Amino acid sequence: MICKLMIAAASAAVFMVSPAVFAQGQFGTADEAKAMLVKAAAGVKADKTKTLDLINKGEGGFLNRDIYPFCFDLSDGKILAVASNNAKQFLGTDIRALKDATGKV
């Protein structure tokens, strides 16, 4: 049985940081986030196990400054892969149960 996955590339900086900061190279761009999303989706389609492993290790171009993919299983909501070391504690967590800083799901 093939699991359905949701893959997202995150970059909060795209929405909240001034152009001057982008010029310094501290944050990724929207185009870079989109390219990573396309790469992650193609990788999962070609070899899911290898791609999820690369994402979890932050290798293979799946960790670029503040841009990284995270993947979860659509059937049970469990987070399967995340490149950010700051989010490793969420592996195996049901994404539907996570809340934002204000307590909203």
N, C-alpha and C positions, 0 to 999 in steps of 0.2 A: 504494500500500500504506500503510495506516495503522499507525503505530508505537504499540505499547502503552507507556504510561508509568506510572511509579510516582511519586506525589507524597506528600511528607511535610512536615509542619510541625514544626519542632524547637523545643523549649523545655526545656532541661535545668533551668532555674530552677524549673520546676513541681515537680520532685522533690527539690531540694536546698536551697531557700532558705526561711527562716522567714517567717511571716505579716507580721512587722514590715517586712521588706524589700519585700514585695508592696505594702504600704500606701504605700511611698515611690515606687512607680511605676517602679522600675528594670527590672523583669522582667514579662513577659507572664504571663497566666493560662492554665490548661488550656482554659478556654472560648474565649479569644482564639485559641489555637493551633488548636483544632478549627474555629472559624469561618474561619480563614485556609486551612485544609486544604480545607474545603468550597468556598470561593471559588476556590482554585487549580484544583481538579478541574473545577468548572463552567467556568472560563475556558479551560482546555485543551480541554474538550469543545466549546466554542463557537468558539474561534479559537486553535488551538494555537500558531501562530507568534507572534501578538501577545502571548499570555499568557507564553510562554517569554521573549520579549524584555523584557516588563515585570518579570518575576521577576529576570532577569539584571541589569537596571538598578536593582533595588530600588525600583521605582516602582509606582503603582497600588495601594498598600496592602499590598504584598508584603514589607515590611520594617518590623517594629514592635518596637522595642527588641531583645530577644533571640529574637524569633519570626520565622522566615522559612521559606519552602518551598524544597525542592530537588527536582528532577525527574531521573529517569533512565529510559533506554529498557530495558524488560524483556527485549528480545531480545538485546542485547549488553552491558547493564550500564553503558553510557556515560552519565556525568552530563551532562545537557543544559542545566540551569539551576539557579542557586543565587543567592539574593539577598544573602547575607552577603559583604562584602568580604574577610573572613578566610578564605573557602573558595573564592575564584575560581580558585585554582591547581588545583583539582580538576576543573574543566570538561574534559570529554573523557576523563576517567579512568574505568576500569572499576571501578564501586563494589564489585564482588566481590573486588577485589584490595586494598582499603584495610584497614588494621589499626588497632586502637585503641592507646591508650598502652601497653598491656601486650604488644603484639605479636600479639594475637588477631585473626583475620579475622572 
